[in-house]
């Protein structure tokens, strides 16, 4: 079966509790074509409402729970079961990446490096409806997804037109995965929630640091927000208390080793007299929007004099000093010569 259908990171607790949504259970798989020291070739991670609760990697060859509530000894048998499943998943994914590389005429020789990724998620909404998705990406670009109406894999890019037809014949898992999505995935979600409720309800307020930097392209303001939980957060720069400054850089929310998250939002600005800038943060742990003003000090590059002016000023000072020394020397010669 497909990657997610046989996915190992599942715990069969035998506890069924009805939970209204919205909730989302997501699995992410990453497989790289070439073994890299310090980086597992295959990684599977499991998330409940953004909480990373389970992980498998090919280096250790074992699945593991990442939260204490799922690490209890009584679940050791289930963790062993998930490890067996994950090893099978890894074999299937190795076949898939070889198939893709062969079709796209790419090999893992000569230092080539390719990445295969797969996402699968089921969603339970407050009205009881169930939705979900399945996406496949290669080298960072999504190229195949599932058409929920026809229940087949469909191309996302022009390059994937031909390969999708072959994919449906070789890996005909769309219908089977749909059944899994609407049934087992939701059942597993309801099993996990009682054990993960404390972690899911945990709220850690963010810490914030604002700074600036200079480059050839101009001035940039940086707002680093870190140490917050849960994952969802909104960070933006505001000018003069009302105008949002849109960032040209895509900001990513990244995980920290302690289970919290971080993000940095940077924007380019043109220094203006009297203009004010502030970073605004919205997070579920905050009662109201957190506003951190950018306050340049005397050493800040934000208001520094352009280098050209500094060089000109320095040149004038040196020139003045030379003229002064020349006049002093001439005066001393006249004095020694007895000229009035």
HELIX and SHEET records of a PDB file:
HELIX    1   1 UNK A   68  UNK A   70  5                                   3    
HELIX    2   2 UNK A   73  UNK A   75  5                                   3    
HELIX    3   3 UNK A   76  UNK A  103  1                                  28    
HELIX    4   4 UNK A  158  UNK A  160  5                                   3    
HELIX    5   5 UNK A  161  UNK A  170  1                                  10    
HELIX    6   6 UNK A  174  UNK A  182  1                                   9    
HELIX    7   7 UNK A  184  UNK A  201  1                                  18    
HELIX    8   8 UNK A  301  UNK A  303  5                                   3    
HELIX    9   9 UNK A  307  UNK A  336  1                                  30    
SHEET    1   A 8 UNK A  62  UNK A  65  0                                        
SHEET    2   A 8 UNK A  51  UNK A  57 -1                                        
SHEET    3   A 8 UNK A  42  UNK A  48 -1                                        
SHEET    4   A 8 UNK A  23  UNK A  32 -1                                        
SHEET    5   A 8 UNK A 115  UNK A 124 -1                                        
SHEET    6   A 8 UNK A 130  UNK A 138 -1                                        
SHEET    7   A 8 UNK A 141  UNK A 147 -1                                        
SHEET    8   A 8 UNK A 152  UNK A 155 -1                                        
SHEET    1   B 4 UNK A 207  UNK A 215  0                                        
SHEET    2   B 4 UNK A 218  UNK A 228 -1                                        
SHEET    3   B 4 UNK A 261  UNK A 269 -1                                        
SHEET    4   B 4 UNK A 254  UNK A 255 -1                                        
SHEET    1   C 4 UNK A 243  UNK A 245  0                                        
SHEET    2   C 4 UNK A 234  UNK A 239 -1                                        
SHEET    3   C 4 UNK A 277  UNK A 282 -1                                        
SHEET    4   C 4 UNK A 290  UNK A 293 -1                                        
END                                                                             
